[in-house]
Amino acid sequence: MKNIEIILLRDRPELAEGAARWFHEKWGIPEEAYRESIDASLTGTDPIPAWFLALDGERIVGGLGVIENDFHPRRDLAPNVCAVYVEEDCRRRGIAGLLLARAEEEMAARGIGTLYLVTDHTGFYERYGWKYLCPVTSDGETTPSRMYRKHTEE
């Protein structure tokens, strides 16, 4: 594996179409939904949405987004890190931590002091300084997931 580069997609707009397809393949959310959010991140002046990729050369090996709400009713817990994914053959190399750190750094630079994240993982995000906040039931779900919080100044 070459050196991993963590990029803000806004800085590499030529990767937008491939990124939308990649996120769709990983999460099953319609590609058009990713395209719309990514396009908004490229053209807007607002810090949200923002999309980040981990690149090994030109191969996308990981990614995440920062969006207003990740399909849950707690609108007060925003913005949300979403769609965190690292390719299976690249896991256990700290790529998720690099992506999270880059997103936290970017959001802090844009005046966003706290990020939230919904997950079913227990123990993973804690190692990157995220703190469990509360259970939250995502739209269309019956079983609660875990809501985490991270202050970007930490």
N, C-alpha and C positions, 0 to 999 in steps of 0.2 A: 504494500500500500504506500503510495506517495504521500507527501505532506498534505494534510487536510487543510483546505481553505474554507473559512466560514464567511459567507457573504450576505449582505443585505440585498435582497433581490432588486430593490430600487436602484442599486448601483450596477446591476447587470441585467437590464430589461430584456435583452435578447434571449434570456433563459426562461422568460415568463411562460411561454406556451409549454415547454417541456416540463417545467415545474408544476403547472396545473395538472398535466397528465400524470406525473409522478405521484403527487398527493392523492389524486383520484384513485390510482391503482392501489395505493396503500390503505386508504380509508373507505373507499366505496361511496363517498359523497360525490354527487354529480360533478364532472369535470367543469361544467359551466359555472357552478358555484365558486369553485376555486379560481377560475378565470376572472370572474367578476371581482372577487376580493383582491386578487393579485393586481388586476388592472387598476383598481382604486388605490392600491398602495403605490403604484408607479406614477399616477397622475395627480394625486391629491397632495395637499400640503399638511394635512393632519398626520400625526404620528401613527394613528391606527386606521386601517390595518397595516401591518408590516410582516413581511415574509423573509425567512432566512433559510439558506441552503448550506450544507456541508458538501464540498466538492473534493473529489479525488481526481485530479486532472479535470476532465470535462464530465465525469460521471457523478451524478447526484447520489450521495451515499447517506444523506440525512437531511432532515428539514423540520421546521416548525413555523407556526404563524403566531402573531399577536393580533387578536380581533376583539371587538367590543364584548361579545357574549358567545360562549361555546355551548349553545343549546340547553340552557338551564334557566329556571325562573328567577334566580337571584340577580336581577339587573344591577343591584347595588354593588356587586362583587365584580368589578370590571377595571381594566381590560383583562382578557384571558389569553394565556398561552394555549395554543391548540395544535393538534395534528403532529405531535412530537413523534418522530419515527427515525430509526437508524436501520439501514439494511442489515439483515441477519449476519452476513459474512464480515461486517464491520463493527459489530457490537463488542463490548468489553474493551474498548480502546479510548473511552472518554469523549467520544464525539457528541453524545447527548449533553454532557456537561459543557463542552465548548459552545454548542448551539445556545443553551440556556444562558450562559455567561454573556454571549454576544447580544442576545435579545435584552437581557437585563441592562447591559451597558448602553445600548441604543435608547431604550425607553428612559433610563435615568437622564441621559443627555437631552432628551426631549421633554423633560419635566414630569415624567410619570414615575411616581414614587413607590407604587405598589402594583404587583401583578398577581393574578389568580390563575389557578389551573385545576381542572377537573380530571380525575383519573381513577382507575380501579387498582392501580399499583399501591402497594404498601411497602415503604422502606426505600424505594428508588429515589424519589425526589428529595427526601430528607438528607441524603448524602451531598446534595448540592445546596443545602441551606434553606430549603422550602419547609414551611411549618404547616402541619395539619390544622385546618380551621374548623370545618364542620362537614356533616353529610349534606349532599345536595342531590336531588333526583332530577336527572336530565330529562328534557322533553321526550315524551313517548316511552319512558322507562318506568318501571315500578320499583326497582331496587336502587337505593341511593348509592352514589359514588362518593369519592373523597374530594373535598375542596381544600386546596393548599393556597398559601399566601407567601409571597416573597417581597420584602422591601428592597427596592433596587439600590438603595444606598449602602446595603450591608456588604 
